[in-house]
Amino acid sequence: MIGAPSVVAVNTFREAVRDRVLYNLVLFALLMMGAAILVGQISIGIERLVIINLGLSAISIFGVVMAVFIGVGLVSKEIEKRTLYSLLAKPVGRSQFLAGKYGGLLLTLAVNTALMTMGLAAALYYVGHPYLRSDATILVAVYFILLELALVTALALFFSCFSSPMLSTLFTLGIFFTGIFAGDIREFGALTHNPALHATTLAIYYLVPNFHNFNVIGAAAHSGSVPFSLVWQNTLYASLYVAVVLLGASAIFSRRNLK
């Protein structure tokens, strides 16, 4: 039962690593790190602030781009190449296939996030910034970015189970941006004093993933601290949300007519 998803995950990881788009995104992220060094040298006295802000933002943005544009094609690509039929003919269930695809892409994102984090560390070292104990917040920010990517990947895979890659991209990005401004949407509904609109904005706030809670880039850049309660709360929240989304994806995909 565990072996089948693992095999699918490894194959997905290998395919993603061979993807030219993936290399281009990593290269672009490294260029952003170089830009951070340049801007940091110009911004005398705030090099650390600028480099961490730009570096973590680049890791988050390009990670989301990878998760969306690769995730929405995980299912459709296998159907188009007709490799899914031969795979499902083996002792591999549809839910195991989805779990493997999700795990493979998440592994790819984790590896690339780790490489980009090393690039950020190199940028800080290059400008002569000594590593301090407060820099641990940077690792917390990177961990939250990974949780964010886990959510985005699950959403992309969910929509890819019943929609085209283009529509899946629009749906995933729509929920992502809605989740970023979920708090503002709720406050807007409260300010209107319209019961129906307020109820709608509250439903949106609780249904979409609140990505704003995963953003601690500002705290990392200013050597702030992140409470441990937020770490376990975000971990639990992301884990439960991903589990629900993947269960929904499995239920839809198991009933899909692949002929």
N, C-alpha and C positions, 0 to 999 in steps of 0.2 A: 504494500500500500504506500509506503514511504518512498520506495525505490523509483516508482514511475514518475512522480512529480520531480524528483531529483534529476532524473535523466533529461526530462523536458527543460528543467531550469538550466542545466549545464549547456544544452544545445542552444537555448535562447541567449544565454550569455555569450557563447561563441559567435552566434549570428550578429549580435549587437556590436561586439568588438570589431567585427569585419565591416560594419556599416560605415561608409564614408562620411555620412552626416554626423555620426558620433565623433569621429576624429576632428571634423571641422569645428564642432561645438567646443571640444576640449581646447583646440588651438585658439579659438576666439576667446575662451575664458583665460588662457595664459596671456594673450595679448592685453586683456583687461587688467591682469595683474601687473604687466609692464607699464600700462597707463597709470595704474595706481602708484607705482614707484615714481614715475615722472611727475605726476601731480603732487605727490608727497614731498618731493624735493623742492618744488616750487612753493608749496605751502609750508614755509619755514615755521617750525614750532608745533605743527599739528600733523606731522607726517603719519604718526601712528593712527590718528583718528581717520584721516582720509584713506589710508591703505586698507584698514579693517573694514570701513564702510563700503568701499568699492569692491574689495575682495569678496566679502560675504554676500554682497548683493549680486555679484557676478555668479558665485556658486549657486545661489538660489534661483536666479533667472534662468541660467542655462540648464540647471537641473530640471526645472519645470518644463522647459522646452523639450528636453530629451524625453521626459516622462510622458508628455502629451503626444508628441509626434511619432514616437516609437510605440507607445502603448496602444494608440488607436488602431495600429496596423497588426497587432499581435495575432488576432483571430482572422481578420480578412486576408492577410498575407498567406496564411496557411491554407485557407480555403481556395484562394486564387491559384496557388501552386499545387493544389490538390494533394498536399502532403498530409493534411489533417485526416483524410479518409484512411490512408494506410496506417496512420498512427493509432486511430481509434479502433482499427481492426485488431490491434494487439490488445493485451490486457491492460489498457489504459482508459479509465473512465473520463467523461467530459469534465467533471469537477477536478480530477487529478491533472488533466491537461491545463485547465485554467490556473490551478495552483502552481504548476510548474512554470507557466508563462509569467505569472506574476513574480514568483521568486527569482526567475532568471533576470528579468528587467530590473528588479529591485537590487539584485547583486551588482548588475552593471552600473546602476546609479551610485551605489555605495562605493564602488571602486573608483569611479570618476570623481566623486565628491572627495574621497580621500586624497587623490592626486591633486585636485585643485586646492585642498587645504594645505598640502605640502608646498604648493606654489605660493600660497599666502604667507606661510611661515618663512619661506625663502625671501619673499619680498620684505618682510619685517626685519629679517636678519641683514639684508642688503643695506637698508637705510640705517643700520646700527642700533636698532631697537633691541635692548636686552629682554630676554624672556623673563617675565615676572609671574608671580603666583596668580595675579589678577587675570592673566591671559587665559586661565582655565575657562573663563566665561566665553571665550571664542570657541572652544570645543563644545560647550553647551549650545551655542548658537548653531554650530554645524550639526549637532545631534538633532536639534529642532528642525533644521532644514531637511534632514533625512526623514523625519516624521512627516513633514509636509509633503515630501516627494512620495512617501508611501501612500498617503491619501490620494494624491493626484494620480498615481499609477493605478490604484484601485478603481478610481472613477473612470479613467480612460479605458481600462479593461472592461468595466461594466457596460459602458455605452457601445464598445466595439462588438459586444455579444449580439446586438440586435439592430445596429445602425451602420451607415457607411462611414468610412474614415473621415470624410469632410464634416459630416454632421456630428460625429463623435468628438472631433476636435472643437467644434463650436460649443457643444454641450459642456465639455470638460472645462474649457477656458471660461465659459459663462459662469459655471459654478465656482470656479477658482476666484475670479474677480468679485463675485458676489460674496464669497466667504471672507475675502479681505476686508470688505466694507460692511460686513454683517452688523457690527456694532453701530455704525453710523445709520444704517437702514432702520434698525430698531429705534434709535433715538429720533429719527425723522418721523416715523409712525407715531411716536408718543407726542411729538410737538404739534402734529396736525389736529389732535383732539377729535379724530374721526375713529369711532370704535371699529368699523370694518377694516379701515386701512391699518389701524394699530394692530388688530388681530392678524392681518396678513403679514405685516412686517415681523411680528413676533414669531409666526410660523416659519418664515424664511430664516430668521435668526437661529432657531433651534433645529431646523432641518439641514441646512447647508453646513459644511464643516467650517468652523471659525478659524480661518488661517491667521487672523491677526494675533491670536494667542501664541503662535509659534515664532513671532518676530521679536527677537531680542538683540538685533544687530546694534541698535543704539546703545544698549547696556554694555555690549562687548566692546564697542568703540570707545566708550567713556570709562572703561575699567570698572563698570558697575558689577553688582552681584545679582545672580538669579536665585530666588528661593527654591529650596529643594522640593517644596510642595508643588511648585509649578512644573518641575521636571516630571514627577510621577503622575501628576494630573494630566499633562499633555501626552505622556506615554500611554496611560490608560485610555484616554479619550481617542487617540489615534488608533490604538489596537482594536477597541470596540467598534469604531466607525469602519475601519478596514474590514473587519470580520463580517459586519452586516452587509457591506457593499459586495464583498466577494460571495457571500451566501446568495444574495440577490442575483449576481451575475451567473452563478452556477445554476440557480433555479430557472433562469431565462434560457441559458445556453442548452440545458438538458432537454428543453422542450422545442428547441429550434429545429426546423426541418432543413437539413444540410444538402438535400438533393436539389 
